[in-house]
Amino acid sequence: MAHPTRYKYITRLDDVLSGEPIIEGTRTPVRAVVETWRLGTSPEEIPQDLPHLTLAQVFAALAYYSDHQEEINEYIEHNRIPADRVGTASSGEELAQRFRDGSASSSEDM
């Protein structure tokens, strides 16, 4: 079931991300736009990183965040990978080393 918001491009769907605010017509959560923006990407550049979004959708997500910071920050924190788990499966450098060593194809490494 859809739960529209008063923001033109922002909605909630019970069956998408458990009702977390998303960009209408996508499965992209508002938090994804906010996190991209927090990394220093300007709103005008975000559609380059997320090409299925329009600039209007990006600004709607940021407007929603401006009015619901606590809610979106909770979603961001809830979905954060704990620091002690980052890179534990295989970091980029570990994978590169495995490919250089020829061991990346071993099924027990994956």
C-alpha positions in Angstrom: 0.0 0.0 0.0 1.3 3.4 -0.9 1.5 6.2 1.7 2.0 9.5 -0.1 3.7 12.4 1.6 3.2 16.1 1.1 6.4 16.0 -1.0 5.8 15.6 -4.7 8.3 12.9 -5.4 8.5 11.2 -2.0 6.3 8.2 -1.0 6.3 5.2 1.2 5.3 1.7 0.1 4.7 -1.0 2.7 6.5 -3.6 0.5 9.5 -1.5 -0.3 12.2 -1.1 2.4 9.5 -1.7 5.0 7.9 1.7 4.3 11.0 3.8 4.4 10.6 7.1 2.5 11.6 6.5 -1.2 11.7 8.4 -4.4 8.4 7.7 -6.1 8.6 5.3 -9.0 11.9 3.9 -7.7 13.2 1.8 -4.9 15.8 4.5 -4.0 15.5 5.6 -0.4 15.7 9.3 0.6 18.7 8.3 2.7 20.7 7.3 -0.4 20.3 10.9 -1.8 21.2 12.3 1.6 24.3 10.1 2.0 25.5 11.0 -1.4 25.0 14.7 -0.7 26.8 14.4 2.7 29.8 12.9 0.9 30.1 16.3 -0.8 28.3 15.7 -4.1 26.3 18.7 -5.0 22.5 18.2 -5.7 23.1 19.0 -9.4 25.7 16.2 -9.6 23.7 13.5 -7.8 21.8 12.5 -10.9 25.2 11.6 -12.4 25.7 9.1 -9.6 22.0 8.0 -9.6 21.0 8.5 -13.2 17.5 7.2 -12.8 16.7 10.3 -10.6 15.9 13.8 -11.9 17.2 16.9 -10.2 13.7 17.7 -9.0 13.6 14.3 -7.3 16.9 15.0 -5.6 15.7 18.4 -4.3 12.5 16.8 -3.1 14.6 14.2 -1.2 16.7 16.9 0.4 13.7 19.0 1.3 12.2 15.9 2.9 15.4 15.4 4.8 15.5 19.0 5.9 12.1 18.6 7.5 12.7 15.0 8.8 16.3 14.9 9.8 15.9 12.7 12.9 13.9 10.1 11.0 16.3 9.9 8.0 19.3 9.9 10.3 17.8 6.9 12.1 17.5 5.0 8.8 21.1 5.9 7.9 22.3 4.7 11.2 20.2 1.5 11.1 21.6 0.7 7.7 25.3 1.5 8.4 27.8 -1.3 8.2 29.6 -1.5 11.6 33.2 -0.5 11.3 34.4 -3.9 12.6 32.6 -5.6 9.6 33.8 -3.2 6.9 36.3 -5.1 4.7 36.0 -8.4 6.7 34.7 -10.4 3.7 37.2 -9.1 1.2 38.5 -5.6 0.7 39.2 -4.2 -2.7 43.0 -4.6 -2.1 42.5 -8.2 -0.9 40.5 -9.1 -4.0 43.2 -7.4 -6.2 45.9 -9.4 -4.5 43.9 -12.6 -4.9 43.6 -11.9 -8.6 47.3 -11.2 -8.9 48.1 -14.4 -7.0 45.6 -16.4 -9.1 43.6 -17.5 -6.1 40.4 -15.5 -6.7 38.8 -18.3 -8.5 38.9 -20.7 -5.5 35.4 -21.3 -4.3 36.5 -21.5 -0.7 37.8 -17.9 -0.9 34.4 -16.6 -1.9 
